[in-house]
Amino acid sequence: MRDIAIVAFSQLPSERRAAPREEAEMLQPIIAEALSQVGLTHDDVGFTVSGSSDYLIGRPFSFVYAVDGLKAWPPIRESHVEMDGAFALYEAWVRLLKGDIDVALVLAFGKGSLGPIPDIMNIQNDPYYVQPLGLDAISAAALQARALIDAGKATERDFADIAVRSRRDAMQNPNAQVKGEFDAKTILKDEPYISSPLRKSFCPPVTDGAAAVILASGDKARSLCKHPAFIRGIDHRVEAHSLGMRDLTSSPSTRLAGEPAGVGKGNVVVAELHAPFAHQEIILKEALGLDASVRINPSGGALAANSIMTAGLIRFGEAAARIMDGSAKRAVAHCTSGPCLQQNLVAVLEAE
């Protein structure tokens, strides 16, 4: 199997409502920055794949408009997934395994400000039994958090501690949206419930954002980047659609994806976990077998910036950044999709 690595990563700062820009206008600056990091041009890219949601934008084939942010001629080999950009990265990884190209560009963009995201996410639920209930994403996550508490696996104080740490780490990240110091006692005392037991600080901010990642194979990666973040293992799994058919306090799909990806085959220094809600970090850490020595979400994670369809790819980029800057030798990147951690993608990134 070919060596394939992340060699460049760029993102827009997450904002509650980005300036009125079309998709192409969001993507052009980050594509240019990612290419400049490794001294490439559009002509050097053998395959381009994007992740976004036409449903959120509100018009069919909105990703085609985003292609306007790329070179117009000659025609390119391009693909799209109606998922978070991390799943587009998986497609790019598969495409590079074929061996006829050496560089792939992965894009993701999303504008959460265009609508009420928690309510829109109800469209992911079962259309016959759950959608008619109007179960928004926060209420669904609250059911999961309550189950975790009732099972004795966590407390609200645990959720608050995670929120405080995420906010503190976000202070060092210029791309995060939520910043400012606070403490767990203040959260538990002053913040009302949005949907018990979830308070505002336990939930992700709604943000607009975009990200780009460049993948390269073998010696090409080594020539482009001093410390490429090689993808040593990657896998994704999915759980039952109906929330009533699974144990919400655990994530077997994350565990099943993490095993072939090789999470347990070496010391993990950093893990970027796509945990939009504070309690989900607890579930993901248990599923992946990560102990207290692993630094979780040094970027601040999705609790600090959760741009829809982009936050998962950003987790991959942030994990790779720790490899590329030499601060970590081995990292885990994770992305989730669907209600209550339904679908999960896990990768292990390593320095050479």
Protein Blocks (a to p, Z undefined) as FASTA:
>chain_A
ZZdddfbdcdddddfbdcdddfklmmmmmmmmmmmmnopafklpmbdcddddfklnopah
klmmmmmmpcfbdcdddddddbdfklmmmmmmmmmmnopacbdcddddddfklpcfklmm
mmmpcfklmmmnopafklmmmmmmmmmmmnopacfklmmmmmmmmmmmmmmmmkbmbgcd
ddfklmmmmmccfbdcbdfklpccdddddddddddehjlmmmmpmbacddfbdcdddddf
blklpcfkbcfklmmmmmmnommncccfbdcdddfbfklmmmmmmmnopafklcghknnp
jmloccehklmmmmmmmmmmmmmnopafbdcddddedeehlbccddddddZZ
